Amino acid sequence: MQSLKQLAKKLKKETYAVYLASKDSRVPWYVRLLAAGVVAYAFSPIDLIPDFIPILGYLDDLIIVPFGVWLVLKLIPPSVLAECRERAETALSQKKPTSWVAAGVIVIIWVLLGILTALWLKHFLKR
């Protein structure tokens, strides 16, 4: 269980390093864009698939976020990544990052899906 906590702590640090790299001009624009998306989703207080949905609710936490972080880490220049990891270590010891913008986007997605479902049901039930 302790190694699982260490793994989660490392993932959090790596995710924050990716966040810092997404703001660094030495990183190519397409990597910064991908990094921003991964980080926004990872630090969002609301998941695209809510955790209360059995099995699927934890897939984003167990597969999507780690894979996205891994992919972005492979694309960041090594010197920039080393610097961002050091800064992430310092920053995470002081605060907990949260992305309220990403939370808002996810809420909007859920609202739109709800509206589309209601419209589909209305159309389907008229027949």
Buried (B, 14 or more C-beta within 10 A) or exposed (E): EEEEEEEEEEBBBBBBBBBBBBEBEEBEEEBBEBBBBBBBBBBBEBBBBEEEEEEEBEBBBEEBBBEBBEBBBEBBBEEBBEBBBEBBEEBBEEEEBEBEEBBEBBEEEEEEEEEEEEEEEEEEEEE
